[in-house]
Amino acid sequence: MLKIDILTIFPELVESIIRYGAIKYAVTAGKAEIRVIDIRKFCDDKNRNVDDSPYGGGGGMVIKAEPLFKAIASSREVSVEKLLKKPPSNIVYFSPAGRKMTSKITKEYSEKRRITLICGRYEDIDNRVREKVVSDEISIGDYVVSGGELPGCIFIDSILRNIKGVLGNESSAQNDSFEAGLLDFPHYTRPAEVYGLKVPDVILSGDHKKIDRYRKTDQLKTTLQRRRDLVEYEKLDKEQKKQYIDWYSKQKPRIDSKLYVTLLHYPVYDRLKKTIVTSVTNLDIHDICRSSATFDVKKYYISNPIETQRNLVKRVCHFWTEGYGSTYHENRNVALEKVSVATDFKEVVDSIKKEEKEKPIIIGTSAKICTDTKKFMSFEAARKLISSRRPVLIVFGTGWGLADSVTDRCDFILEPINGANHFNHLSVRSAAAIILDRLTINNYTENLQGGNSYGKGN
Ligand SMILES: C[S@@+](CC[C@H](N)C(=O)[O-])C[C@H]1O[C@@H](n2cnc3c(N)ncnc32)[C@H](O)[C@@H]1O
């Protein structure tokens, strides 16, 4: 039997909830024992004041440490001294700062023998209780409710549903949402037609094999549309795997951004920090334009002040878009058509300004972290900026990196790519591919999820 103690300053609130449904059944069937412990009973003063104002000021009140320590010690039938010396396991505090509650977590707790749950109120509980004896913090989601009682009851309900014999129909828990990484299938009951709305024929067919397949297909379809993050491909059956791959192959990411990229050959530094002009490389032309096409960059500007270098770029592009190359490589032109040639940085910015009728937000890149707090930009912030559909120009440098005269003109400098160790000297082509992936991938996966068209997607 699972023993649960729930510590609260509002025992009646908890008692009124646990009198119903699966929780009540689990208790009456002897599968669980729930004690509701009133924290106030452990206050020594005559008014039983459980809270006090916070040290350091600020609004709200805080539940005091002393009655809480005593209530927890009482739950575990130990002295406060022993509790503090060797805190027992499975002491859970409900907090917005906790791990987000999932069926995996509640399943784990359904296998425990004894759990003590602490419901907070007001601003919080005294932090010393959290630090000293709480073994786990659980959140019911990214929002704040007024107390831990409702989160506590949700937690208990979900735990008890997992205990064998608690639910009337054993199979109903197995088919519930989140089991096997899928949401539940739709349910219908009599009559077969109501206000002209019919139950799908297959459900009424009496062919249980067909019904099972129909439900499994529906479950996967709904989960892919609404919560692709839940799906575990490895756990799907053979038919579902085929359905998954078929669905995946039909997804068309729509990034639809106003994202531009430029590769500057001047002004950049050499390794002695002398300002130089670098020469164009065929690899930089091809690889960055292919990344640009993949991640829906509108234009890739190659900037070089030397005319013969610009002509070289133009010749390469011409070969693949209109010359012989275009006749034997079917889609290389799609990527090469992204390339524009510019004399300098100013020309790049002016060209975008003309096209978008507003100045682009300029984000420089560097292997070194930008220490100017006003200019530093995280991948997350840049991603949001790009998805807001403002014109954004990402600036890549050749040689030993962009000269200060360029970074001074950038509105922001992107956080560097950090790998698994301190070495992060990537080629500009690799850096561009990684950065473009990081800056657009959320848009891409959101679209893969069907643009959140809950239930209405295809
Ligand atoms: C008004 S809230 C305190 C919020 C706290 N000051 C904060 O900003 O994180 C009072 C209590 O409700 C409970 N609570 C509120 N939101 C919660 C959530 N999302 N998940 C779990 N418990 C929550 C916690 O026990 C918390 O101590």
The ligand as an SDF file (V2000), in Angstrom:
LIG
                    3D

 27 29  0  0  0  0  0  0  0  0999 V2000
    1.3910   32.0330   -5.3020 C   0  0  0  0  0  0  0  0  0  0  0  0
    2.3840   30.6160   -5.4500 S   0  0  0  0  0  0  0  0  0  0  0  0
    4.0020   31.2500   -5.2030 C   0  0  0  0  0  0  0  0  0  0  0  0
    4.6630   31.5850   -6.4760 C   0  0  0  0  0  0  0  0  0  0  0  0
    6.1290   31.9610   -6.2910 C   0  0  0  0  0  0  0  0  0  0  0  0
    6.2960   33.1900   -5.6310 N   0  0  0  0  0  0  0  0  0  0  0  0
    6.7730   32.0360   -7.6480 C   0  0  0  0  0  0  0  0  0  0  0  0
    6.7250   33.0820   -8.2950 O   0  0  0  0  0  0  0  0  0  0  0  0
    7.3220   31.0140   -8.1160 O   0  0  0  0  0  0  0  0  0  0  0  0
    2.0710   29.7520   -3.9420 C   0  0  0  0  0  0  0  0  0  0  0  0
    2.3470   28.2760   -3.9970 C   0  0  0  0  0  0  0  0  0  0  0  0
    1.5360   27.6530   -4.9590 O   0  0  0  0  0  0  0  0  0  0  0  0
    2.1710   26.4770   -5.4670 C   0  0  0  0  0  0  0  0  0  0  0  0
    2.2590   26.6180   -6.9330 N   0  0  0  0  0  0  0  0  0  0  0  0
    1.9680   27.7050   -7.6480 C   0  0  0  0  0  0  0  0  0  0  0  0
    2.1210   27.4880   -8.9630 N   0  0  0  0  0  0  0  0  0  0  0  0
    2.5400   26.2150   -9.1050 C   0  0  0  0  0  0  0  0  0  0  0  0
    2.8870   25.3970  -10.2040 C   0  0  0  0  0  0  0  0  0  0  0  0
    2.8610   25.8370  -11.4490 N   0  0  0  0  0  0  0  0  0  0  0  0
    3.2550   24.1200   -9.9590 N   0  0  0  0  0  0  0  0  0  0  0  0
    3.3110   23.6360   -8.6940 C   0  0  0  0  0  0  0  0  0  0  0  0
    3.0000   24.3700   -7.6150 N   0  0  0  0  0  0  0  0  0  0  0  0
    2.6200   25.6380   -7.7960 C   0  0  0  0  0  0  0  0  0  0  0  0
    3.5430   26.4260   -4.8150 C   0  0  0  0  0  0  0  0  0  0  0  0
    3.4920   25.5130   -3.7380 O   0  0  0  0  0  0  0  0  0  0  0  0
    3.7500   27.8420   -4.3420 C   0  0  0  0  0  0  0  0  0  0  0  0
    4.6180   27.9320   -3.2320 O   0  0  0  0  0  0  0  0  0  0  0  0
  1  2  1  0
  2  3  1  0
  2 10  1  0
  3  4  1  0
  4  5  1  0
  5  6  1  0
  5  7  1  0
  7  8  2  0
  7  9  1  0
 10 11  1  0
 11 12  1  0
 11 26  1  0
 12 13  1  0
 13 14  1  0
 13 24  1  0
 14 15  1  0
 14 23  1  0
 15 16  2  0
 16 17  1  0
 17 18  1  0
 17 23  2  0
 18 19  1  0
 18 20  2  0
 20 21  1  0
 21 22  2  0
 22 23  1  0
 24 25  1  0
 24 26  1  0
 26 27  1  0
M  CHG  2   2   1   9  -1
M  END
$$$$
